[in-house]
Amino acid sequence: QVQLVESGGGLVQAGGSLRLSCAATGRTFRLYAMGWFRQAPGKEREFVASISAVGGSTDYAPSVKGRFTIFRDNAKNTMYLQMNSLKPEDTAVYYCNAEGTRGTITRTGGDYWGQGTQVTVSS
């Protein structure tokens, strides 16, 4: 059982940066793979980035690779997404995801979802 709460979204100009946070409850956060997904208006939910439960291996969607960085602080039960060089195409609701039954996040997401935080990138 885990609950996820996202924060850090907002309005930013193209080329700017934001850092999203996902605070998790639960006593075994370190054992969960974590990830970020997003859903833009008129589009399906898509995978953004993930970090594994073991070893901290990361994975990124091609559209964000080199611009976004996912990392976690197990001592704080928090996972982050640092977003740099933001583009209008990054505008979406961003969702935190946790996977407790596998070691990694799949492209369709794992067991638990946050409520989302809005990121809007203006031209």
N, C-alpha and C positions, 0 to 999 in steps of 0.2 A: 504494500500500500504506500503510495507516494502522491503528494500533491505538488503541483508546479505553478509558480506565479511569475509571469514575465514583467519586466519593467525596462524603461530606457528608450522607448519609442518616442517619436516626435516628428517635427517638421524641420527639414534641412535642405539647403540649396545643393544642387548638383555639384559634385566634387568635395562635399563635406563629409563628416564622419559622425557616427553614432556608436555607442556601445550598449548592447542589449544584455540584460541580466535575467537569469532564470534561477529563482530561489526554490529549493526543493525541501520538502519535509521527508522524513524517513530515516531510519537508523542504519541503512546500508547503501547510502548514496554512492559510495565508492565502487559498488558492485554494479551500478547501472550504466549502461551505455546511454549517452545523451546526444541530442541533436536539435537542429533548427529546421523548420519548414516554413513556407510562406504561401500565401494565397492572395493574388492580385485580382482586382475586379475583372470578371469575365474569363478568368483562368482557373484551371485546376490547381489544387494544392501541390506544391512541388518541394522536393528536397533541396536544402541549402547547404548544410554542413553537419558533420557528426564527429564525435570523439568516443573512442571505445572505453569499455570499463577496465580493461587490462592493457597497460602499456601506453595509454594515451594516444593511440594512433588516430589520425584525423583523416577526414575525407571531405571533399568539396564538390559542389556542382561546378561544371565548367564555366558557367556564367559568373561565378563569384570568386573563382580561384585566383589568388594573387591580390585580391582586394579585401576579402574577409578572412578573419582568423577566429577559430573556435578554441576555447580553452576552459579549463575547469579548476576550481579550488575546492578540493574535497574537505578541507578543514572548515570551510564556510558553507558547505552544501550548496554551492552556487556554480552555475555554468554560464559562460559569457560568449557573446558574438561581437567582436570588434569589426565594424564595417567602415572601411575607408573608400575614398574615391566613389562615393555613391552616385548612382545614375537614376534618372526618372523611372527606368525600368525596374528598379529595386523597390518601388512603391508597392506595399502589400501589408497585410496583417501577418506578423511573424509569430509562430507558435513554437514553444518549447516542447520537446518530446523526450520521454524516458523509456528505456527498454530493459526489463528485468529478467526476461526469459532467454535472451540471446546475449551474446557478447558484444554485438554491434547493432547499430541502427540500420534498418533496411530502407530502401527508397520509398516505401509506403508507411513507414513509421512504426513505433513500438507501442507499448502497453498504455502509456499515460500521456495526456496532453494538457498543456496550460490553456488559459482562456484567450491568449493572444495580446499583442501590443502593436499598435498601428505605427508604421513607418511611412512617411510621405516625403518624397524627394521632388523638389520643384526645379523647373528649368531656369 
